[in-house]
Amino acid sequence: MALFLFVVIVAMVLGLIGTVVHGLGYLLVIGVAVFVADLIFLAVHGARRARRRPLR
């Protein structure tokens, strides 16, 4: 969970830098891509984890 939060913070920082500094818009794109990839990873990890638990 700490890694997830760290990656989210990195994505937000890259997005802020890309927005504030003109000419570094590609950092905004990288930040958004990292954030989306992190959310996809979390969803896949959660689905696998839920599948392993037996129903009671």
C-alpha positions in Angstrom: 0.0 0.0 0.0 2.9 2.3 0.7 4.2 1.7 -2.8 0.8 2.6 -4.3 0.7 5.9 -2.4 4.3 6.7 -3.4 3.5 6.2 -7.1 0.4 8.3 -6.8 2.4 11.1 -5.2 5.0 10.8 -8.0 2.3 11.0 -10.6 0.8 14.1 -9.0 4.2 15.8 -8.7 5.0 15.1 -12.4 1.6 16.4 -13.3 2.1 19.6 -11.4 5.5 20.2 -12.8 4.2 19.5 -16.3 1.4 21.9 -15.8 3.3 24.8 -14.2 6.4 24.7 -16.4 5.6 25.5 -20.0 7.3 23.2 -22.4 7.2 20.3 -20.0 3.8 19.1 -20.9 5.1 15.6 -21.5 5.6 15.3 -17.8 1.9 15.8 -17.3 1.3 13.0 -19.8 3.8 10.7 -18.0 2.2 11.5 -14.7 -1.3 10.7 -15.9 0.0 7.5 -17.6 1.8 6.4 -14.3 -1.4 7.1 -12.3 -3.6 5.1 -14.7 -1.1 2.2 -14.8 -1.1 2.2 -11.0 -4.9 2.1 -10.8 -5.0 -0.8 -13.3 -2.3 -2.7 -11.3 -4.3 -2.1 -8.0 -7.5 -3.3 -9.7 -5.9 -6.5 -11.1 -4.2 -7.2 -7.8 -7.5 -6.8 -5.9 -9.3 -9.0 -8.3 -6.7 -11.8 -8.0 -6.7 -11.4 -4.2 -10.6 -11.7 -4.1 -10.5 -14.7 -6.3 -8.2 -16.6 -4.0 -10.4 -16.1 -0.9 -13.0 -18.9 -0.5 -16.6 -17.9 0.1 -17.9 -18.7 3.6 
